[in-house]
Amino acid sequence: MTAPAKVWDYRNLITNLVLRNLRARYKKSLLGWGWSLINPAVTLGIYTIVFGLFLSGEAPALGNGDKGIFALWLFAALVGWGAFNGGITTVMSSFLDSGHLLTRTYFPPECPVIAGTLTVSIQTAIETAILVVFMAVLGNLGWTTIFVIPVMVLLTLLSFGVGLMVSLGNVRFRDINYLVGIALQIAFYATPIVYRLDQLPEKVSWMKTLLGFNPMTHFVTATRDVTYLLTMPTLTNWAVMVGSTAAVVGFGWWVFSRKAPRYIEEI
């Protein structure tokens, strides 16, 4: 099992891999990093029109008491979802794509997946900063806003842990890539992103309990609490976020460290 201290010895390699990922991300693109803003903006626009305008979605009042803004309420959730979705898919592909390096020279196989996670975290930081700027312009900042940082850090680690586990299966069975894509689509709608839990019909009230077992429900709720509503997440939210992240990262690291050396030969 690879110890974190051993991976730390290769921090310069991880840094170089992150820089390589950033350079390659929008290589030969006219707009370059502009796409990092355009893609989420288009997604936000589509969801706002479909769920906010066509389906008459409503957002609660802002933390400062002003009338709710559906697009902003939706954006607060999409920032978190983007970190989770992007983190898993990037980690999953990072291990497979680094095969030509892993088979030529030795370094801990965790290095490329950590580099992939750090690359996605930069995108997450940009989107989170934009969210905070919008809140500042609307005068909707509070002392709780700073807690968006630990929430996003925990969410990034959660996606890293999940990515570690599915990345191994993706090497042996390429179907995993498609299955993960389908699972993430289901998870998106199983998370209260485009709808509110308090607006679910009474006849399906059991769904509130069921969705409470989804860790992403607590992450999305916490993100909206600290940035949009300017309230602190509940102790239950914190317990689920910290507990699920610790369990997934711990188990994912253990499985990946034990199995990855054998899987390198199959890449």
Beta strands, then each sheet from edge to edge (+ up, - down):
end
